[in-house]
Amino acid sequence: MAKKTLADLPVDLKGRKVLVRVDFNVPHTSQGEISNDRRLRGALSTIQNLLKAGCAVIAMSHFGRPKGDPLKDQPFTMDRIAKRLGELLGIKVQKANDSAGQHAANLASNLRPGEVLLLENLRFDKGEQGGCPVYAGKIAALGDVYVNDAFGTCHRKDASMVAVPEAMKDKPRVVGTLVAKELDILNTLLSHPGRPFVALLGGGKVSDKIGFIKALLNQVDKILVGGAMTYTFLKAQGVGIGASRCEADKLEVARELLSLGKGKVELPEDHLVVSALDAPHTSKVIEGDIPEGWIGVDIGPKTIARYQTIIAEAKTIVWNGPMGKFEDKPYSQGTLKIALAMAKSQATTVVGGGETAEAVEAFGLDEKMSHVSTGGGAFLEYVEGTPFAALAQIEDK
C-alpha cells in the first residue's frame, strides 16, 4: 500500500511544528568527527521543503552506539551534526541537550517558523531502543506532524520509529522525500524490473544475506558473487580456498542456495590472493584452487571481464556488498571496475546502501547510479519482504 508523503500534508502548514525522524547516524572517527555527510545531505530536501512551507522543524536521530557512560559517550553527542547541518542549510540549527527532557521541551515551545531544532542523540535515553511509550509520548508532544525520513532505520522498532508516530495517530503522519524515493525505487525493482535483471552480491558473510539471496533468486536472471562470501560458496563445492575467510558452519546453506539458484549464481573463476592481508606486495592472480596459506582478497581479471559483459547487457542491476577488500587500495580493483561498469551501463542501477554506497561514493561514482540507498540492513530486509512496523504507522494514501 502506498504511503502518504509530504505532498499529502495539509496545504497550510505555516506555523506547524514538524517532528522529522532522520537518519544522521553518519560514518565517524573514534572522536565523533563526521567522515562522510551523505546522510545529512540526503535529508536536506525534506527539511528545506518544510521550512519553505513555513514550518518549524524538530529533527531527531540516533548516532553511533553509546553505552550509557557520559564520558565515553561524549563523541556521540549531536553537536557536530547540528553544526554541519546548519552549514548545509545555511542557517543556525539549535541543539537540545536532551531528547525528551525540559531543555528540548523549552526549545521546541519557542521554535519559530523557518527554524530547525535537533534533539540530542536518541540513544542516550534507554527509552529509545526499549520502545518506551512514556518516552515516546514526551517527544510526540513536541510536534503537530510526524515525518519518517529515516529509511536506514525503518526496519527498527525504536520508539522514535514506532511509538512516537503511534502516539501521534490523531495527527498527520507521512514519509519524507528520501523514504518516498526509496520505497518507489524498491517497489519498482520488486514488481516490474527491466530484464535481464542482474544482482551483484559481495561482502563478508553468506549468513547475513540468506533471506535476501532467496528473495532475489525468485526475481533475478543472474546473481554475480564476489567478496569474502565467495569462499563459503566455493568450499561448499569442494574448491580449495586456502586461508580465505569462510563460514564453515554455513556450507550446507551455501549448497542449498546454489541448488535453488539452478544456474543463476555465477562464482568467480579467478582471484587476487596474498600471503597475508598486510602484505600486498605478495599479491598474485590464481585460477581454480587457492593454495594453502593464501588469502583471497578480490575477484580476478577474468571474473571482472565476465561480470562486466553481463552488466553491459543488463536492464536492471542491484548491487549489495563490495567485490573485495576495497578499503585497501591494492585490493580495490574488483569493486572499482564493477562500479565503473555500472556507471557506464544504460540499465537502472540500484546500490544497496552500507559499504557498497560508501565505495561508490569514495570512487566518485554515486551520481552515475540511478539510486544509492541510504539503508543497508533496511534495504536487505525490505527486499526479503519483511514487514516494517515503522511504515505501518504511516497513513496509507
N, C-alpha and C positions, 0 to 999 in steps of 0.2 A: 504494500500500500504506500503510495506517495505521501511524503510528509510536507506539512506546511513550511514555507520558507519566509524570508524577510518580506518578500512581495505580498504575502498573505496577511501581514500585520495591518492594523487599522491605519487609515490614511493619515490621520492627525496624531503623530507621536510626540509632538513638541511638548517638552517638559517631563516626559516619561523617564523613569529610571529603569534601565535595562540591564539585567544580570546576564553576562555573557560568559559561558564556560568555554575557555580557550585551552589550547594545549601549548603551554610555554615551557614544557619540560625539554629544554634545549640541550644540545651537547655542550659540555662544560669542562673546564680544568678542575683539578682537585681543590682549587681555591674558589671555585664557583664562577670563574670568569667565563663569559659566553664565547664558545669557539665556533658556533655556527648559528646564525639568527634566522634561518629559513622558516622556522615555525612562527616566529614573530611576524615576519613579512607575510606569511600565509593568512594571518588573522586581520591584516590591515583593511581588506575590502569590507568585511562585516562591520568593523568598528567605525570606519570612515562613513559608511552608508548611514549608520545610526546617528552619528554626530551631525551629518548633513540634514537629517530629518528633525533635528532639534532635541535629540535625546541626551541624557547624561548616561554614560556607560560605566558600569561596575564590572570589571573583568576579574576572573578568578581562575587559578590553575594550581597544580602541584609542580614541584621542581625537585628533581633528584630523589634520593632515598634517605630522608632524615630518620635518625634513630631515637630521638627524644632527648638527646644531650644538647642543651643550648649552645655550649661552646663548640662542640664538634659539628653541630648543625649550622653554624654561622655561615658557611659558604652557600647554604641553600635558601638564604633569605631572598626576597623578591626585589631587593633594592636595585641591583644591577639591571634586572629585567625591566623594571619601571623606567629606569634611565634610558635604556636602549629603545624601549617602546616609544617614549617621548620624543627621542631623536627621529624615529621613523615617521611619527605622526606630525612632528613639527609643533608640538605643544608640550606643556609640562604635565606629566602624569603623576597624580597624587598616589601615595602608597600608604596603606594602613599597616599598623603594627600587629594586627591580628586579623583573623578571617571572620569571626563571629562574635567578637567582643565589643566593648564600649567604644573603642577607638574607631573601628570600622563603622559602627552604627552612627557615630557623630559625623564622620567624614561623608558618609552616604547621605545623611539627612541634609547636609549643607551643599551637596553636589549640585551644580547648576548645569543647564543645557549647554552642550558643547564641551563639557569637561569629562575627564576619564579618571577613575579610581581603580587601582589594582590592589586587591586584597592580599594579605600575607599568605605565604605558602600553605595551601590547604592541608597538607600532610603534617604540618606542625601540630595539628589538633587530631587526637585519636578518633574523633567523631567522623572524620572524612572517610577513612578506609573501613571503619566499622559501620558505615551507613546509618549513623545515629540520627533519628528523626528530630530530636531536640536541637542538635547542632544544625541540621538542615533547615529547621524552621527559623532559626535566627538569621541565616543567610537569606532565605526566601523572603523574609520580611523587609529586606533592603530594596527589593525591586518590584516593578509593576509588570515586567515582561521577562520571560526566560528565553535565552537563545543558546542552543547547543552548537558550538562551532569547534568542537574538540574531537575530530574523528579518531585520532590516535588513542583516545581513552573511551571510546564508545562501547568497547567490549567489557569495561569495568563496571562494577556495581557500587562505586564510591558514592558518598552522599551527594556530592555536587552534580553527579551524573544522573542519579535516580531519585533520591529522597528529596532533593531541592525542587526539581520540577513537579514531583508528586505533591509537594506542599503548596505548589502554585497552580493546582489544577483548575482553579477558577479564574486564572489569568492567561493571557496568550503565551503559548509555548511553541517555538518554531526552531528549525535548524538554520544555521548561518550559511553564508556563501560557500565556505570551504567544505562543510559537511554535505551541502546540497550537491556540489560538484562531484564529490567522492561517490555519493550514492548513485548519481546519474551515470557516471562512468562505469561503476561496478555492475549496476543493473543491466546496462547495455552489454557489457562484457559477458555476463552470465546468460542473457536471454537471446541475443541475436548477433554474435560476433561475426565479422568477416572471415572467410576461410581462404587458405589454410590458417588455422588458429594454432599458434605455437607458444608453448610455455618454456621459459628458461628457469631452472631451479638450481641454486647453489647454496652456499653456507655450510655450516658445520655439521648439523645433525639431521638425520632422517626422522628421528623421533619427534622433532619439533614440528614436522610438516606432514605427518601421516594422513590426517584428515584432509589437509589441503591438497595433497597429491591425489588422494582418492577422488576428491571432488573434481579436480582438473581432468583426471582420466576419463570422466564422463563427458567432458566438454571439448577437449583439445584434440588436434590431429597428431601433434608431436610434443614430447617433453624432452628438452635438452638438458642433461645433468652436468653440473660442474661443482667446484668447491670440494670441501672435505667429505661431504656426503657421498661423493663418487666412490670412495674406497670401501664404504659399507656395502654398496651395491656390487662392486667388483668382487669383494671377498665372498659375498653370498653366492657368486657364480664360480668360485674356485680359482679366481685370478690372484696371483701374488701381489701384495700391496706393500711389501717391505715394512718399514716402521711408520707408515702413514696413519693418520688418525682414523679410527674405526670404532663404530658402536657394535662391539661383539655380541651384545645381547639383543641386537635388532636385525640379525642376519635373516631370520625367518620372516620378519616383517618385510624386509627388502625383497626377498624371493616372492612373497605374496604380491607386492606392488608390481614387480616385473611381470608376474603372471597375469595380473589384472590388466596391465598395460597392453598385452597382446601385440607387441611390436611397436608400440607408440614411444617407448622410452629409449632414448639414444644416450649411450655412455661414451666417455672419452676413449679414444684409441691410443693416444699418446699423452705423456705427462712431463712437466718440468719437475725435476726432483733435485734434492740437495742432501748432503750427508748430515747436515744439522741446520736448524732453522736460522741460526745466526751466521751461517757460512754460505752466502750467496755466490761466492767465487767457486764453489764446488758444483754449481748447477749444471745439469745436462738434461737432454731430452731422451726419454725412454718410451719405447713401444712395447705393449704386452705386459708381462710380469715385471713388477718393480723389484729390484734386487733387495736382499736382506739388508736392513740398516738404513736404507734410503727412504726419504720422506717426500711424498707428492705435495707440491705447493701451488700448482697451477695447471690448467689444461695446456696441452702441447700445440704446436703449429698446425699439424694435420687436423686435429679436432677443431681448432679455431676456424680453419678454412671451411671445414664441413658445416659447422654451425653458421658461419657467415652466409653460405649458399642457401641454407634452409631459411634463415632470417630474410634474405633478399626476396624470397618467393612468398613470404607470409603476408597475410592481410591484417591479422591481429596478433600482437605479441604481448605477453605478460611476463615480467621478469621479477623474481624474488630470490635474492641470495647471490653474492659475488662468486665468480668462477675460480678464484684462488685467493691467496693471502694478499689482497690488493693493497692493504695499508702499507706494505713494504714494497717500495718501488720495483726492486728486482723481480718480484713475483706478481706484478700488477698487469702484465700484458694481456692475459686472457680476458680479464674483466674490462680493460680499456678497449680492446678490439671488438668485443661483443657490444659494448656501449656505442662505439663508433658505427658499427654495422646497423644498430637500431636507429641511431641518429640519421643515417642516410636512407633508411627504409621509408617507403611510402605507406607503410602499414599504420594502423592505430597502435601506438606503443605505450604500454602502461607499466610503470615501475612501482613495485610493491613496497615502498617505504623502507624503514630501517637502514641497514648497512648499504643496501643497493642504492637507495636515494642519496646517501652520503657519498657513495662512489661516483655516481653520475654528476653530482654537483661538484665534487673535487676535480673531475675531468673537464668541467665547464660545459657539460652536455645536457644539463637538466632542461634548458629551454628548447632543446631539439626533440624532446619527448612529448607525446600527446598529453600525458598526465604522469606526475610524480606524486604518489600517495604520501600523506603525512602520517599514515598509520602502519606500523609493522605488524604487531600482533592483531590489531583490529582488521587489517586488510586480510590476513590469513583466515581469521575466524568468519568474516563476512562471506568470503568465497566458499568456505566449508558449509555455510548455511546455518551458522549458529545464531539464534535469535538474540538481539541486543535489548536488554531491559531499559537502557538509556533511551533508545529510539522509540520504545513502546510508550514512553511518557510524552512524546511529541505528538501534537494533534495531527490527525490524518487530513488530507485535502478532501 
